[in-house]
Amino acid sequence: EVQLVESGGGLVKAGGSLTLSCVVSGFTFDDYSMGWFRQAPGKEREGVSCASFSDNVIYYGDSVKGRFTVSTDSAKNIMYLHMNSLKPEDTAVYYCNRASDWGKGTLVTVSS
């Protein structure tokens, strides 16, 4: 059974940093592309990153490029989203994704 479980969200001040985790089970990173998405209140879900770890290629959305990075710990089956220089507009529920599988999300709130 495929499972994705996000954690690490919380309240942080603008300019701060936060790292989200996505623990996956039921598959290995190298077999699929993985993504981070976010959805702010009243807005549509937005792509944050898309990664093909087998090809060592990671794309970032324009709004987070240069501030967010993705990494993995393959031994622990965890994908991370390292978020720096956070802005209030980064406030959203963050989800990890593989194909049609989604986690339940973790809330990130950035105060001004």
N, CA, C and O atoms as a GROMACS GRO file, in nm:
protein
  448
    1GLU      N    1   0.084  -0.119   0.000
    1GLU     CA    2   0.000   0.000   0.000
    1GLU      C    3   0.088   0.125   0.000
    1GLU      O    4   0.182   0.136   0.080
    2VAL      N    5   0.058   0.216  -0.088
    2VAL     CA    6   0.133   0.341  -0.096
    2VAL      C    7   0.083   0.438   0.010
    2VAL      O    8  -0.037   0.460   0.024
    3GLN      N    9   0.176   0.494   0.086
    3GLN     CA   10   0.142   0.595   0.185
    3GLN      C   11   0.243   0.708   0.179
    3GLN      O   12   0.363   0.685   0.161
    4LEU      N   13   0.195   0.829   0.195
    4LEU     CA   14   0.280   0.947   0.206
    4LEU      C   15   0.231   1.026   0.328
    4LEU      O   16   0.113   1.059   0.338
    5VAL      N   17   0.322   1.055   0.418
    5VAL     CA   18   0.286   1.124   0.541
    5VAL      C   19   0.378   1.244   0.559
    5VAL      O   20   0.499   1.230   0.577
    6GLU      N   21   0.318   1.363   0.554
    6GLU     CA   22   0.394   1.486   0.572
    6GLU      C   23   0.399   1.526   0.719
    6GLU      O   24   0.309   1.494   0.797
    7SER      N   25   0.505   1.596   0.754
    7SER     CA   26   0.516   1.652   0.888
    7SER      C   27   0.615   1.768   0.883
    7SER      O   28   0.683   1.790   0.782
    8GLY      N   29   0.622   1.842   0.994
    8GLY     CA   30   0.720   1.949   1.004
    8GLY      C   31   0.663   2.089   0.989
    8GLY      O   32   0.735   2.188   1.005
    9GLY      N   33   0.535   2.098   0.960
    9GLY     CA   34   0.475   2.230   0.948
    9GLY      C   35   0.466   2.300   1.083
    9GLY      O   36   0.486   2.240   1.188
   10GLY      N   37   0.437   2.428   1.077
   10GLY     CA   38   0.424   2.505   1.200
   10GLY      C   39   0.420   2.653   1.171
   10GLY      O   40   0.402   2.697   1.057
   11LEU      N   41   0.436   2.730   1.277
   11LEU     CA   42   0.434   2.876   1.267
   11LEU      C   43   0.576   2.928   1.269
   11LEU      O   44   0.655   2.893   1.356
   12VAL      N   45   0.608   3.012   1.173
   12VAL     CA   46   0.742   3.069   1.165
   12VAL      C   47   0.731   3.214   1.121
   12VAL      O   48   0.638   3.251   1.049
   13LYS      N   49   0.824   3.296   1.164
   13LYS     CA   50   0.824   3.437   1.126
   13LYS      C   51   0.882   3.454   0.986
   13LYS      O   52   0.962   3.372   0.940
   14ALA      N   53   0.841   3.559   0.920
   14ALA     CA   54   0.895   3.590   0.789
   14ALA      C   55   1.047   3.598   0.795
   14ALA      O   56   1.104   3.655   0.888
   15GLY      N   57   1.111   3.541   0.695
   15GLY     CA   58   1.256   3.536   0.692
   15GLY      C   59   1.314   3.410   0.755
   15GLY      O   60   1.433   3.383   0.741
   16GLY      N   61   1.230   3.335   0.823
   16GLY     CA   62   1.275   3.214   0.890
   16GLY      C   63   1.280   3.094   0.798
   16GLY      O   64   1.256   3.104   0.677
   17SER      N   65   1.313   2.980   0.858
   17SER     CA   66   1.328   2.856   0.782
   17SER      C   67   1.248   2.744   0.847
   17SER      O   68   1.218   2.747   0.966
   18LEU      N   69   1.216   2.647   0.765
   18LEU     CA   70   1.142   2.531   0.812
   18LEU      C   71   1.173   2.416   0.717
   18LEU      O   72   1.192   2.438   0.597
   19THR      N   73   1.178   2.295   0.770
   19THR     CA   74   1.198   2.178   0.686
   19THR      C   75   1.081   2.083   0.703
   19THR      O   76   1.048   2.042   0.814
   20LEU      N   77   1.020   2.050   0.592
   20LEU     CA   78   0.910   1.953   0.592
   20LEU      C   79   0.963   1.816   0.554
   20LEU      O   80   1.060   1.803   0.480
   21SER      N   81   0.898   1.715   0.606
   21SER     CA   82   0.933   1.576   0.574
   21SER      C   83   0.814   1.506   0.513
   21SER      O   84   0.699   1.533   0.546
   22CYS      N   85   0.843   1.415   0.422
   22CYS     CA   86   0.741   1.329   0.363
   22CYS      C   87   0.794   1.187   0.373
   22CYS      O   88   0.885   1.148   0.300
   23VAL      N   89   0.736   1.110   0.463
   23VAL     CA   90   0.775   0.970   0.478
   23VAL      C   91   0.689   0.887   0.383
   23VAL      O   92   0.566   0.894   0.386
   24VAL      N   93   0.756   0.809   0.300
   24VAL     CA   94   0.682   0.730   0.202
   24VAL      C   95   0.698   0.582   0.229
   24VAL      O   96   0.798   0.538   0.285
   25SER      N   97   0.599   0.507   0.189
   25SER     CA   98   0.605   0.361   0.199
   25SER      C   99   0.530   0.302   0.081
   25SER      O  100   0.439   0.363   0.026
   26GLY      N  101   0.570   0.182   0.045
   26GLY     CA  102   0.503   0.112  -0.065
   26GLY      C  103   0.570   0.131  -0.200
   26GLY      O  104   0.526   0.073  -0.299
   27PHE      N  105   0.675   0.211  -0.204
   27PHE     CA  106   0.747   0.229  -0.330
   27PHE      C  107   0.884   0.290  -0.299
   27PHE      O  108   0.910   0.331  -0.186
   28THR      N  109   0.970   0.297  -0.398
   28THR     CA  110   1.101   0.361  -0.381
   28THR      C  111   1.110   0.485  -0.467
   28THR      O  112   1.048   0.493  -0.573
   29PHE      N  113   1.185   0.581  -0.421
   29PHE     CA  114   1.195   0.710  -0.489
   29PHE      C  115   1.236   0.695  -0.634
   29PHE      O  116   1.184   0.765  -0.721
   30ASP      N  117   1.330   0.605  -0.661
   30ASP     CA  118   1.386   0.597  -0.795
   30ASP      C  119   1.285   0.555  -0.901
   30ASP      O  120   1.307   0.575  -1.020
   31ASP      N  121   1.176   0.497  -0.859
   31ASP     CA  122   1.079   0.444  -0.954
   31ASP      C  123   0.979   0.548  -1.005
   31ASP      O  124   0.911   0.524  -1.104
   32TYR      N  125   0.971   0.663  -0.937
   32TYR     CA  126   0.867   0.759  -0.971
   32TYR      C  127   0.917   0.902  -0.955
   32TYR      O  128   1.015   0.928  -0.886
   33SER      N  129   0.848   0.992  -1.021
   33SER     CA  130   0.868   1.134  -0.994
   33SER      C  131   0.789   1.170  -0.868
   33SER      O  132   0.681   1.117  -0.843
   34MET      N  133   0.846   1.260  -0.792
   34MET     CA  134   0.783   1.301  -0.667
   34MET      C  135   0.766   1.453  -0.668
   34MET      O  136   0.847   1.526  -0.724
   35GLY      N  137   0.659   1.497  -0.605
   35GLY     CA  138   0.634   1.641  -0.604
   35GLY      C  139   0.596   1.693  -0.467
   35GLY      O  140   0.544   1.620  -0.383
   36TRP      N  141   0.621   1.820  -0.448
   36TRP     CA  142   0.566   1.896  -0.336
   36TRP      C  143   0.468   1.997  -0.395
   36TRP      O  144   0.498   2.064  -0.495
   37PHE      N  145   0.353   2.008  -0.334
   37PHE     CA  146   0.251   2.104  -0.374
   37PHE      C  147   0.207   2.180  -0.250
   37PHE      O  148   0.234   2.139  -0.137
   38ARG      N  149   0.140   2.290  -0.273
   38ARG     CA  150   0.083   2.365  -0.161
   38ARG      C  151  -0.049   2.427  -0.201
   38ARG      O  152  -0.074   2.454  -0.318
   39GLN      N  153  -0.132   2.450  -0.102
   39GLN     CA  154  -0.260   2.514  -0.126
   39GLN      C  155  -0.287   2.615  -0.016
   39GLN      O  156  -0.302   2.580   0.101
   40ALA      N  157  -0.291   2.740  -0.057
   40ALA     CA  158  -0.321   2.849   0.036
   40ALA      C  159  -0.472   2.864   0.049
   40ALA      O  160  -0.546   2.824  -0.041
   41PRO      N  161  -0.518   2.922   0.159
   41PRO     CA  162  -0.662   2.940   0.177
   41PRO      C  163  -0.725   3.016   0.061
   41PRO      O  164  -0.679   3.124   0.025
   42GLY      N  165  -0.828   2.960   0.004
   42GLY     CA  166  -0.899   3.027  -0.103
   42GLY      C  167  -0.831   3.022  -0.238
   42GLY      O  168  -0.877   3.085  -0.334
   43LYS      N  169  -0.721   2.947  -0.247
   43LYS     CA  170  -0.648   2.942  -0.373
   43LYS      C  171  -0.638   2.798  -0.423
   43LYS      O  172  -0.661   2.703  -0.349
   44GLU      N  173  -0.603   2.785  -0.550
   44GLU     CA  174  -0.585   2.652  -0.607
   44GLU      C  175  -0.451   2.593  -0.563
   44GLU      O  176  -0.358   2.663  -0.525
   45ARG      N  177  -0.445   2.460  -0.571
   45ARG     CA  178  -0.321   2.392  -0.538
   45ARG      C  179  -0.212   2.432  -0.638
   45ARG      O  180  -0.235   2.439  -0.759
   46GLU      N  181  -0.094   2.457  -0.585
   46GLU     CA  182   0.018   2.508  -0.664
   46GLU      C  183   0.137   2.411  -0.655
   46GLU      O  184   0.167   2.360  -0.548
   47GLY      N  185   0.202   2.388  -0.766
   47GLY     CA  186   0.320   2.304  -0.766
   47GLY      C  187   0.439   2.377  -0.707
   47GLY      O  188   0.469   2.490  -0.747
   48VAL      N  189   0.508   2.314  -0.613
   48VAL     CA  190   0.627   2.372  -0.551
   48VAL      C  191   0.753   2.312  -0.613
   48VAL      O  192   0.847   2.384  -0.646
   49SER      N  193   0.753   2.181  -0.628
   49SER     CA  194   0.870   2.115  -0.686
   49SER      C  195   0.827   1.985  -0.751
   49SER      O  196   0.723   1.927  -0.718
   50CYS      N  197   0.910   1.941  -0.845
   50CYS     CA  198   0.889   1.812  -0.909
   50CYS      C  199   1.026   1.750  -0.928
   50CYS      O  200   1.115   1.814  -0.984
   51ALA      N  201   1.043   1.628  -0.882
   51ALA     CA  202   1.175   1.566  -0.882
   51ALA      C  203   1.172   1.428  -0.944
   51ALA      O  204   1.083   1.347  -0.918
   52SER      N  205   1.274   1.402  -1.028
   52SER     CA  206   1.300   1.267  -1.074
   52SER      C  207   1.436   1.230  -1.017
   52SER      O  208   1.540   1.265  -1.072
   53PHE      N  209   1.433   1.158  -0.906
   53PHE     CA  210   1.558   1.131  -0.836
   53PHE      C  211   1.646   1.034  -0.914
   53PHE      O  212   1.769   1.039  -0.902
   54SER      N  213   1.586   0.948  -0.992
   54SER     CA  214   1.667   0.856  -1.073
   54SER      C  215   1.744   0.931  -1.180
   54SER      O  216   1.852   0.888  -1.220
   55ASP      N  217   1.690   1.042  -1.227
   55ASP     CA  218   1.757   1.125  -1.327
   55ASP      C  219   1.832   1.241  -1.264
   55ASP      O  220   1.899   1.317  -1.333
   56ASN      N  221   1.820   1.254  -1.131
   56ASN     CA  222   1.886   1.365  -1.059
   56ASN      C  223   1.841   1.500  -1.113
   56ASN      O  224   1.922   1.590  -1.132
   57VAL      N  225   1.712   1.514  -1.138
   57VAL     CA  226   1.656   1.638  -1.190
   57VAL      C  227   1.546   1.684  -1.095
   57VAL      O  228   1.457   1.607  -1.059
   58ILE      N  229   1.553   1.810  -1.055
   58ILE     CA  230   1.451   1.869  -0.969
   58ILE      C  231   1.411   2.005  -1.025
   58ILE      O  232   1.497   2.089  -1.051
   59TYR      N  233   1.283   2.026  -1.043
   59TYR     CA  234   1.231   2.154  -1.088
   59TYR      C  235   1.161   2.223  -0.971
   59TYR      O  236   1.101   2.159  -0.885
   60TYR      N  237   1.172   2.355  -0.970
   60TYR     CA  238   1.108   2.434  -0.866
   60TYR      C  239   1.015   2.538  -0.928
   60TYR      O  240   1.043   2.591  -1.036
   61GLY      N  241   0.906   2.564  -0.860
   61GLY     CA  242   0.818   2.670  -0.905
   61GLY      C  243   0.886   2.805  -0.895
   61GLY      O  244   0.974   2.825  -0.811
   62ASP      N  245   0.846   2.898  -0.980
   62ASP     CA  246   0.910   3.030  -0.983
   62ASP      C  247   0.900   3.101  -0.848
   62ASP      O  248   0.990   3.176  -0.810
   63SER      N  249   0.791   3.079  -0.778
   63SER     CA  250   0.770   3.151  -0.653
   63SER      C  251   0.861   3.103  -0.540
   63SER      O  252   0.876   3.171  -0.438
   64VAL      N  253   0.923   2.986  -0.556
   64VAL     CA  254   1.008   2.932  -0.448
   64VAL      C  255   1.151   2.910  -0.493
   64VAL      O  256   1.238   2.876  -0.412
   65LYS      N  257   1.177   2.929  -0.622
   65LYS     CA  258   1.311   2.904  -0.675
   65LYS      C  259   1.414   2.989  -0.603
   65LYS      O  260   1.396   3.110  -0.585
   66GLY      N  261   1.523   2.925  -0.561
   66GLY     CA  262   1.628   2.995  -0.489
   66GLY      C  263   1.609   2.998  -0.339
   66GLY      O  264   1.701   3.033  -0.265
   67ARG      N  265   1.489   2.963  -0.294
   67ARG     CA  266   1.461   2.964  -0.149
   67ARG      C  267   1.432   2.824  -0.095
   67ARG      O  268   1.464   2.794   0.021
   68PHE      N  269   1.373   2.739  -0.176
   68PHE     CA  270   1.337   2.604  -0.133
   68PHE      C  271   1.426   2.503  -0.204
   68PHE      O  272   1.463   2.522  -0.320
   69THR      N  273   1.460   2.397  -0.134
   69THR     CA  274   1.534   2.286  -0.195
   69THR      C  275   1.475   2.153  -0.148
   69THR      O  276   1.421   2.142  -0.038
   70VAL      N  277   1.487   2.053  -0.232
   70VAL     CA  278   1.438   1.919  -0.204
   70VAL      C  279   1.556   1.826  -0.185
   70VAL      O  280   1.655   1.833  -0.259
   71SER      N  281   1.545   1.739  -0.088
   71SER     CA  282   1.646   1.636  -0.070
   71SER      C  283   1.576   1.509  -0.024
   71SER      O  284   1.458   1.509   0.010
   72THR      N  285   1.651   1.401  -0.024
   72THR     CA  286   1.594   1.273   0.020
   72THR      C  287   1.692   1.199   0.111
   72THR      O  288   1.813   1.220   0.106
   73ASP      N  289   1.636   1.114   0.191
   73ASP     CA  290   1.711   1.014   0.265
   73ASP      C  291   1.655   0.880   0.221
   73ASP      O  292   1.555   0.833   0.275
   74SER      N  293   1.719   0.821   0.124
   74SER     CA  294   1.666   0.699   0.064
   74SER      C  295   1.661   0.583   0.163
   74SER      O  296   1.573   0.498   0.156
   75ALA      N  297   1.756   0.582   0.255
   75ALA     CA  298   1.759   0.473   0.353
   75ALA      C  299   1.636   0.477   0.443
   75ALA      O  300   1.588   0.373   0.489
   76LYS      N  301   1.586   0.598   0.468
   76LYS     CA  302   1.469   0.614   0.555
   76LYS      C  303   1.341   0.639   0.476
   76LYS      O  304   1.234   0.654   0.535
   77ASN      N  305   1.352   0.642   0.344
   77ASN     CA  306   1.235   0.670   0.258
   77ASN      C  307   1.169   0.802   0.294
   77ASN      O  308   1.047   0.809   0.309
   78ILE      N  309   1.249   0.906   0.307
   78ILE     CA  310   1.198   1.037   0.342
   78ILE      C  311   1.239   1.138   0.234
   78ILE      O  312   1.354   1.140   0.191
   79MET      N  313   1.146   1.219   0.193
   79MET     CA  314   1.174   1.332   0.106
   79MET      C  315   1.154   1.458   0.189
   79MET      O  316   1.056   1.471   0.263
   80TYR      N  317   1.248   1.551   0.177
   80TYR     CA  318   1.243   1.674   0.255
   80TYR      C  319   1.219   1.794   0.165
   80TYR      O  320   1.255   1.794   0.047
   81LEU      N  321   1.158   1.894   0.223
   81LEU     CA  322   1.148   2.025   0.157
   81LEU      C  323   1.207   2.126   0.254
   81LEU      O  324   1.150   2.157   0.358
   82HIS      N  325   1.324   2.178   0.217
   82HIS     CA  326   1.392   2.276   0.300
   82HIS      C  327   1.348   2.414   0.253
   82HIS      O  328   1.370   2.451   0.137
   83MET      N  329   1.288   2.490   0.341
   83MET     CA  330   1.232   2.619   0.305
   83MET      C  331   1.306   2.730   0.379
   83MET      O  332   1.309   2.731   0.502
   84ASN      N  333   1.364   2.821   0.305
   84ASN     CA  334   1.438   2.933   0.363
   84ASN      C  335   1.376   3.064   0.318
   84ASN      O  336   1.298   3.069   0.223
   85SER      N  337   1.411   3.170   0.389
   85SER     CA  338   1.363   3.305   0.355
   85SER      C  339   1.212   3.304   0.336
   85SER      O  340   1.160   3.357   0.237
   86LEU      N  341   1.143   3.246   0.430
   86LEU     CA  342   0.998   3.231   0.416
   86LEU      C  343   0.926   3.365   0.417
   86LEU      O  344   0.966   3.459   0.484
   87LYS      N  345   0.819   3.370   0.340
   87LYS     CA  346   0.738   3.491   0.327
   87LYS      C  347   0.595   3.459   0.370
   87LYS      O  348   0.554   3.343   0.366
   88PRO      N  349   0.520   3.559   0.409
   88PRO     CA  350   0.380   3.533   0.445
   88PRO      C  351   0.302   3.465   0.334
   88PRO      O  352   0.210   3.388   0.361
   89GLU      N  353   0.337   3.492   0.210
   89GLU     CA  354   0.265   3.429   0.098
   89GLU      C  355   0.301   3.282   0.080
   89GLU      O  356   0.242   3.214  -0.004
   90ASP      N  357   0.394   3.232   0.158
   90ASP     CA  358   0.424   3.089   0.158
   90ASP      C  359   0.328   3.012   0.250
   90ASP      O  360   0.329   2.889   0.253
   91THR      N  361   0.246   3.084   0.322
   91THR     CA  362   0.148   3.020   0.410
   91THR      C  363   0.054   2.932   0.329
   91THR      O  364  -0.011   2.978   0.236
   92ALA      N  365   0.048   2.805   0.366
   92ALA     CA  366  -0.033   2.708   0.290
   92ALA      C  367  -0.025   2.573   0.358
   92ALA      O  368   0.056   2.550   0.447
   93VAL      N  369  -0.112   2.484   0.314
   93VAL     CA  370  -0.096   2.342   0.347
   93VAL      C  371  -0.007   2.280   0.239
   93VAL      O  372  -0.034   2.295   0.120
   94TYR      N  373   0.097   2.213   0.283
   94TYR     CA  374   0.194   2.154   0.192
   94TYR      C  375   0.170   2.003   0.183
   94TYR      O  376   0.153   1.935   0.284
   95TYR      N  377   0.170   1.955   0.059
   95TYR     CA  378   0.145   1.813   0.033
   95TYR      C  379   0.260   1.753  -0.046
   95TYR      O  380   0.321   1.821  -0.129
   96CYS      N  381   0.290   1.627  -0.020
   96CYS     CA  382   0.379   1.555  -0.110
   96CYS      C  383   0.294   1.462  -0.196
   96CYS      O  384   0.184   1.422  -0.160
   97ASN      N  385   0.352   1.429  -0.309
   97ASN     CA  386   0.272   1.362  -0.412
   97ASN      C  387   0.355   1.265  -0.494
   97ASN      O  388   0.471   1.291  -0.524
   98ARG      N  389   0.293   1.154  -0.529
   98ARG     CA  390   0.349   1.063  -0.626
   98ARG      C  391   0.234   1.018  -0.714
   98ARG      O  392   0.144   0.947  -0.668
   99ALA      N  393   0.238   1.058  -0.838
   99ALA     CA  394   0.131   1.021  -0.934
   99ALA      C  395  -0.003   1.064  -0.875
   99ALA      O  396  -0.025   1.182  -0.851
  100SER      N  397  -0.093   0.970  -0.853
  100SER     CA  398  -0.225   1.003  -0.801
  100SER      C  399  -0.234   0.989  -0.650
  100SER      O  400  -0.343   1.000  -0.592
  101ASP      N  401  -0.122   0.965  -0.586
  101ASP     CA  402  -0.119   0.948  -0.441
  101ASP      C  403  -0.076   1.074  -0.370
  101ASP      O  404   0.021   1.139  -0.409
  102TRP      N  405  -0.150   1.110  -0.266
  102TRP     CA  406  -0.126   1.232  -0.191
  102TRP      C  407  -0.122   1.203  -0.042
  102TRP      O  408  -0.190   1.113   0.007
  103GLY      N  409  -0.041   1.283   0.028
  103GLY     CA  410  -0.049   1.281   0.172
  103GLY      C  411  -0.163   1.372   0.217
  103GLY      O  412  -0.233   1.431   0.136
  104LYS      N  413  -0.180   1.382   0.348
  104LYS     CA  414  -0.287   1.465   0.403
  104LYS      C  415  -0.244   1.609   0.424
  104LYS      O  416  -0.327   1.696   0.450
  105GLY      N  417  -0.116   1.634   0.412
  105GLY     CA  418  -0.066   1.770   0.419
  105GLY      C  419  -0.022   1.813   0.557
  105GLY      O  420  -0.059   1.753   0.658
  106THR      N  421   0.059   1.918   0.558
  106THR     CA  422   0.104   1.978   0.683
  106THR      C  423   0.098   2.129   0.665
  106THR      O  424   0.140   2.182   0.562
  107LEU      N  425   0.047   2.199   0.766
  107LEU     CA  426   0.022   2.341   0.756
  107LEU      C  427   0.146   2.422   0.792
  107LEU      O  428   0.208   2.402   0.896
  108VAL      N  429   0.179   2.514   0.704
  108VAL     CA  430   0.287   2.609   0.729
  108VAL      C  431   0.225   2.749   0.734
  108VAL      O  432   0.156   2.792   0.642
  109THR      N  433   0.251   2.819   0.844
  109THR     CA  434   0.201   2.955   0.860
  109THR      C  435   0.320   3.047   0.881
  109THR      O  436   0.399   3.027   0.973
  110VAL      N  437   0.331   3.147   0.797
  110VAL     CA  438   0.441   3.243   0.805
  110VAL      C  439   0.384   3.378   0.847
  110VAL      O  440   0.303   3.437   0.775
  111SER      N  441   0.426   3.425   0.963
  111SER     CA  442   0.376   3.552   1.012
  111SER      C  443   0.466   3.667   0.967
  111SER      O  444   0.587   3.650   0.947
  112SER      N  445   0.406   3.783   0.951
  112SER     CA  446   0.483   3.899   0.903
  112SER      C  447   0.544   3.975   1.019
  112SER      O  448   0.613   4.076   0.997
   0.00000   0.00000   0.00000
